[in-house]
């Protein structure tokens, strides 16, 4: 399974991504509630349908506050340009044993360090 980050979805909504479509069609795409929330904050065409379809995807684990704070401390993730949602997604990919597909350079690098980075093409 592949956890597809908000950055990939936004790019896909602007210009269709054939690879993402293929993965969706064969059931390899997972989602996270924070990604749905981030996308819901933006302007989406076919908004209701897109949010419904995202909610229907398999979901990766959501860490509790204490777990995420421990993860930040234990893995020295502070000061690396990663936001709270980024770190949630990284932890979720690790806990869910899925790859993380992102266009964000810093998040991609962190995912690579933890062995969960999806390298496209």
C-alpha positions as CSV (number, residue, x, y, z in Angstrom):
1,X,0.0,0.0,0.0
2,X,1.0,3.6,-0.6
3,X,0.0,6.5,1.6
4,X,-0.4,9.4,-0.9
5,X,0.4,12.8,0.6
6,X,-1.6,16.0,0.1
7,X,1.1,17.4,-2.3
8,X,0.6,14.5,-4.7
9,X,-3.2,14.8,-4.6
10,X,-3.0,18.5,-5.3
11,X,-0.7,17.9,-8.3
12,X,-3.1,15.1,-9.5
13,X,-6.1,17.4,-9.2
14,X,-4.3,20.0,-11.4
15,X,-2.9,17.6,-13.9
16,X,-4.0,14.0,-13.9
17,X,-1.3,11.5,-12.8
18,X,-1.6,8.2,-14.6
19,X,0.5,6.3,-12.1
20,X,-1.8,7.4,-9.2
21,X,-4.8,6.4,-11.2
22,X,-3.4,3.0,-11.9
23,X,-2.7,2.5,-8.2
24,X,-6.2,3.7,-7.3
25,X,-7.7,1.2,-9.8
26,X,-5.8,-1.7,-8.3
27,X,-6.5,-0.8,-4.7
28,X,-2.9,0.2,-3.6
29,X,-3.7,3.7,-2.3
30,X,-4.3,4.5,1.4
31,X,-5.3,7.7,3.0
32,X,-5.0,9.5,6.3
33,X,-7.6,11.7,8.0
34,X,-5.2,14.6,8.1
35,X,-4.7,14.5,4.4
36,X,-8.5,14.6,3.8
37,X,-8.7,17.5,6.3
38,X,-5.9,19.4,4.5
39,X,-7.6,18.8,1.1
40,X,-11.0,19.9,2.5
41,X,-9.4,23.2,3.5
42,X,-8.8,24.0,-0.2
43,X,-11.0,24.6,-3.2
44,X,-11.8,21.3,-4.9
45,X,-13.8,20.8,-8.0
46,X,-16.4,18.1,-7.5
47,X,-15.7,18.7,-3.8
48,X,-18.4,16.3,-2.3
49,X,-17.5,13.5,-4.6
50,X,-13.7,13.8,-4.1
51,X,-14.0,13.9,-0.3
52,X,-16.4,10.9,-0.3
53,X,-13.9,8.9,-2.5
54,X,-11.0,9.8,-0.3
55,X,-12.9,8.8,2.8
56,X,-13.6,5.4,1.2
57,X,-9.9,4.6,0.8
58,X,-8.2,2.4,3.4
59,X,-7.0,4.5,6.2
60,X,-3.6,4.4,7.9
61,X,-3.1,4.6,11.6
62,X,-3.5,7.9,13.4
63,X,-1.1,8.5,16.2
64,X,-2.1,9.9,19.6
65,X,-0.5,13.2,20.7
66,X,1.8,11.5,23.3
67,X,2.9,8.9,20.7
68,X,3.7,11.7,18.2
69,X,5.6,13.8,20.7
70,X,7.6,10.7,21.8
71,X,8.3,10.0,18.1
72,X,9.6,13.5,17.6
73,X,11.9,13.3,20.6
74,X,13.1,9.8,20.2
75,X,13.9,10.1,16.5
76,X,15.2,13.7,16.8
77,X,12.7,15.1,14.2
78,X,12.6,18.6,15.6
79,X,14.2,21.4,13.7
80,X,14.2,19.6,10.4
81,X,11.5,21.6,8.6
82,X,8.8,18.9,9.1
83,X,5.4,20.1,10.3
84,X,3.1,18.3,12.7
85,X,1.0,16.8,9.9
86,X,4.2,15.7,8.2
87,X,5.4,13.8,11.3
88,X,1.9,12.3,11.7
89,X,2.1,11.0,8.1
90,X,5.6,9.7,8.6
91,X,4.6,7.8,11.8
92,X,1.4,6.5,10.1
93,X,3.4,5.1,7.2
94,X,5.8,3.4,9.7
95,X,3.0,2.0,11.9
96,X,0.9,1.0,8.9
97,X,3.8,-0.6,7.1
98,X,3.0,1.4,3.9
99,X,5.1,3.5,1.6
100,X,4.7,7.3,1.8
101,X,4.5,9.2,-1.6
102,X,5.1,12.9,-1.2
103,X,6.5,15.7,-3.3
104,X,7.7,17.5,-0.2
105,X,11.5,17.3,-0.2
106,X,12.0,17.2,3.6
107,X,9.2,14.7,4.2
108,X,10.5,12.5,1.4
109,X,14.0,12.6,2.9
110,X,12.7,11.7,6.3
111,X,10.6,8.9,4.8
112,X,13.7,7.6,3.0
113,X,15.6,7.5,6.3
114,X,12.9,5.3,7.9
115,X,12.6,3.1,4.8
116,X,9.1,4.1,3.9
117,X,9.7,6.4,1.0
118,X,7.9,5.8,-2.2
119,X,10.1,6.8,-5.1
120,X,8.0,7.5,-8.1
121,X,9.0,6.5,-11.6
